[in-house]
Amino acid sequence: MGRAAPAARPARRSDPLAPVTHRSLDRLETAPGCLRRTAARRPGREEPPVTIAPHHTDSHHSPRPVTEWAAARALAHRLSAPLPAESVPLASAAGRTLAAPLIAAVPLPGFDNSAMDGYAVRGPGPWRVVGQILAGRTHAVAPLVEGTAVEVATGAPVPGQADRIVPYEIADRIGDVLRAAPGDRRHIRCAGEYAARGQELVPPGSPVTPAVLGLAASVGLDRLTVRARPRVRLLISGDEVVHAGRPPWGRVRDAIGPMLTPLLSAWGADLLGPRMVGDQPDWFAEAIADSTREADVTVVCGASSVGPADGLHASLRHVGAVTYVDGLRCRPGHPQVLAQAGARWIVGLPGNPYAALVAALTLIDPLLTGLAGRPPVDLDTAVLTDPLRLDERNTRIVPVRRGAQGLRLVGGAHPGYLGAAAEAAALAVVPPGWRPGTPVGLLTLP
């Protein structure tokens, strides 16, 4: 880096999509043979200073071997260690992953209660109705005497010594006299029948679904211990890219940012403000270094290939990142990159929108799954019935919809066009050497 830091850092632009300008790397300390990250810690995350071994591979002279698609997807999950655990209110836990088991704080039910609207009875009948008990009663209920009954609502406490609940549907009441045919169903939910106090109900590693939230509340919990959300920032590169309005001649509208933002949210990411960065090498490298100070994952949209304006590889060397994936046997989406700088991840996506979607499903989805502490997801499979040009070397990712006999191709798929993906129900993973009639994997589109 070899240049003095300026006296004062310029203020950030108020527009989060403002182009990144040349700023000092004063937060990075160099030492012989290493790069040390000194970012401020995020509250609740204890992170020791990280010494990063430099990556000496020069992609122009000693390229890494191209990775198979399935191997790259598995690697992205395997390398990503779960993020730290934190205790959050139930309202903030949805979509996260349990870092500790969900354990009942109280038994469920907490008391014997009625599973039906009707009458709690004792003895063979007929019975004399002696009272009524509604749900919400908080004082003790006297036990039933032989031959008596009380009217009860669903969820109401059941008196001691009650034999069963006679539902309204089969009850015959005249005045205070109740009759009903014998029955073998008690319709009484006993205390602790569903869950005992201290019982583990959901194991760690499970997603916090709406049902899990309801279960936690029902057993008296106000907070859950979950994995932190991965903080993700998009860096949208390219001097030719505009982020709003109609692009003038020679410029293009950013399609990747609007596509990835809801996709990343659906995968449980905590999105930091996106940034647009030009193709100037020093601006590009500094934008990546700046992002890795606060984001767990930096997603670079474009610049992942080896063209004259593609600055990702040089920037990775600049921050001392270790590269695990540099190119896939995949069509579209060949120029994908997965790298790590200390505890931070950098994912490079192609600049073509459909190829970027393929790359996100290939690398970002399993990476975030691993950071969330969840197991890898096995792909559903189905039979592709339409003919497809065979490829003996590359995995092909093609848009499909479901037909009566199997999967049908959606026509018009091109790396730079999202029309076919917009019509598709899923993307089919067609491996090298695939033959018609063989099942293919399915990447679901949230």
Order of alpha helices (4+ residues) and beta strands (2+ residues): beta-beta-beta-beta-alpha-beta-beta-beta-beta-beta-beta-beta-beta-beta-beta-beta-alpha-beta-beta-beta-beta-alpha-beta-beta-alpha-beta-alpha-beta-beta-beta-beta-alpha-alpha-beta-beta-beta-alpha-beta-beta
